[in-house]
Amino acid sequence: MRIIFGVFFSALLLWGSDATIEVTKSVDALPSIAVEDASSDYNDGLSQRFYRVLVSDLNVLSIFNVDRDYVNAAFSDENVADSHKEINYVVRYQLVDNNGEMVVDVKLINNNKVMHTLNYRLKNPKQYVFLVHTIAAAINDFMGADPVDWMKEKVIISRTTGPRRSEIMITDYTLSYQFSIKRNGLNVFPKWADNTKKYFYYTDLTTGTPELRKHGVYDNSDELVLRSDGMLICSDVSDDGNRLLLSMAPEGQPDVYEYDVVSKKVKRVTNYSGIDVNAQYMDNGKIAFISNRFGYPNVFSKKIDSQATEQMVYVGKSNSACTAHGNYIIYKARESSNAFSKNTFNLHLISTKTDFIRRLTVTGINEHPLFSRDGGTVLFVKKYKNQSSVGVIRLNQNKNYLFPLKGGAIQSIDW
C-alpha cells in the first residue's frame, strides 16, 4: 500500500550541510550501507538532494558505516553497482513525476537480493525531506534498531534576523526544510501546543509588554493567551496539552507559574525572592526548574502543590537550562570563566536516582536541550565560532551530529 503525504503548507527549501560527527565511538564493527539513485525525473537536482539527505539520515541512525559516493543505477538492475559489491546493504530509490505528484519506490538490497521494499506518493515534492526521514526510520525499524520516530517530527525555531527582529520557522531536524511562519516583530521562545503540532505558543515582545500568544499552523490564527509585565515565557507544555509552565515576573520577580488551558487560570508554583525560571514537567507531579537559591543558577525540583524544593545538580556552576525525561535530567553548565574570551557551556546528563553524571558536549555554547519522547535522543542548539547549529545527541550510541543554520542565530527551539 502506498503512503500518501498531504500538503500542510507551502515551503521554502534551503539545503543544509551534511551532519558532522562531533563525538563518536568506534564504528568499525558496524555493517556498511550505500545509496543508489535510480531516478530519471527531477533532473533539476532534487534527486541528488534527496540522496544527500538520505545519506545523512542513514549516518544519524548510527547503525551503519555509510558510503558517501553518489552512484546512479537502473531501478530494475538485478545487481548493485560495481563499486558497491563489497557493501553489506544498498538502498536504491527511484523518484517518478506523476502529474505533479512524486512517486517514490525504494529497495533495500543485501547480496544482490531485495530484502525490503517501500512505496510512497508525495503530493507536494517540496516536502521531500520529511519523506526521506520516513524512509530512514522505516529502514531502521526493519533492521530492528532502537526507534527513531523523532526523525519525522517537525521542529520549530526562532532565529534572530536583526535588532529587535526575529523569525519563527518550521523545519526538520536537519534544517534542510525551512518554512517561515512568523516574520514580523520580535517573536521568540516558540513551543508546540500539543503533540499534533497544529498550534504553537510564542512570546511576542514587539510592543514592549510581553504577550503569550497561540498561533495556528494551518489556519494562521493568532490568539492572545496572556499579557504580563517583566517576563512571560512558556517553558514547557504537558503531554496532554492542557497545562503550561510559565516563567513570569508580574511583580518584578521571576517565578514559575502554571496555566490551565481549559479554565484559563494561572497558579503560582514557586515563591522565592530571587529567580525561579525555565520549569520542565517531570514524572509523579514534579517539575524541574532553574533557581539562584544558592547565589548562582542551579537545577532544583519540587512537586507543584508543595513548598519543599530539592537540589538536583551538585556539579558545575551557572546551570542555566535543563530538560527532563523520566529519571534523567540534562542541564547546561558553564565550564570556564574567562574575562578575555568566550566561555564554554556544556550539556551534562544526570540520573535523579544515582550519582551518575555524563558530559554530552565538549566545545562552544550548548543550550536549549530537549529530550525526544522516547528519551533516547536529545536535540539542542550549539553556538561555536559565530555559527549557530542544531545538534542531535544519540545517547545510547554516544554520537553527536551538527546541522548548521545558514544566516542568523537560533534563539530557541522545540520539537
C-alpha positions, 0 to 999 in steps of 0.5 A: 500500500502506498503512503500518501503525504498531504500538503500542510503548507507551502515551503521554502527549501534551503539545503543544509550541510551534511551532519558532522560527527562531533563525538563518536565511538568506534564504528568499525564493527558496524555493517556498511550501507550505500545509496543508489539513485535510480531516478530519471525525473527531477533532473533539476537536482532534487534527486541528488538532494534527496540522496544527500539527505538520505545519506545523512539520515542513514549516518544519524541512525548510527547503525551503519558505516555509510558510503558517501559516493553518489552512484546512479543505477537502473531501478530494475538492475538485478545487481548493485553497482560495481563499486558497491559489491563489497557493501553489506546493504544498498538502498536504491530509490527511484523518484517518478513525476506523476502529474505533479505528484512524486512517486517514490519506490525504494529497495533495500538490497543485501547480496544482490537480493531485495530484502525490503521494499517501500512505496510512497506518493508525495503530493507536494515534492517540496516536502521531500525531506520529511519523506526521506526521514520516513524512509530512514526510520522505516529502514531502521525499524526493519533492521530492528534498531532502537526507534527513531520516530523523532526523525519525522517530527517537525521542529520549530525555531526562532532565529534572530534576523536583526535588532529587535527582529526575529523569525519563527520557522518550521523545519526538520531536524536537519534544517534542510526544510525551512518554512517561515511562519512568523516574520514580523516583530520580535517573536521568540521562545516558540513551543508546540501546543500539543503533540499534533503540532497544529498550534504553537505558543510564542512570546511576542515582545514587539510592543514592549509588554510581553504577550503569550500568544497561540498561533495556528499552523494551518489556519494562521490564527493568532490568539492572545493567551496572556499579557504580563509585565517583566517576563512571560515565557512558556517553558514547557507544555504537558503531554496532554496539552492542557497545562503550561509552565510559565516563567513570569515576573508580574511583580518584578520577580521571576517565578514559575507559574502554571496555566490551565488551558481549559479554565484559563487560570494561572497558579503560582508554583514557586515563591522565592525572592530571587529567580525561579525560571525555565520549569520542565514537567517531570514524572509523579507531579514534579517539575524541574526548574532553574533557581539562584537559591544558592547565589548562582543558577542551579537545577532544583525540583519540587512537586507543584502543590508543595513548598519543599524544593530539592537540589538536583545538580551538585556539579558545575556552576551557572546551570542555566537550562535543563530538560527532563525525561523520566529519571534523567535530567540534562542541564547546561553548565558553564565550564570556564570563566574567562574575562578575555574570551568566550566561555564554554557551556556544556550539556551534562546528563544526570540520573535523579536516582544515582550519582551518575553524571555524563558530559554530552558536549565538549566545545562552544555554547550548548543550550536549549536541550530537549529530550525526544519522547522516547528519551533516547535522543536529545536535540539542542542548539550549539553556538561555536565560532559565530555559527549557530547549529542544531545538534542531535545527541544519540545517547545510547550510541554516544554520537553527536551530529551538527546541522548548521543554520545558514544566516542568523542565530537560533534563539530557541527551539522545540520539537 
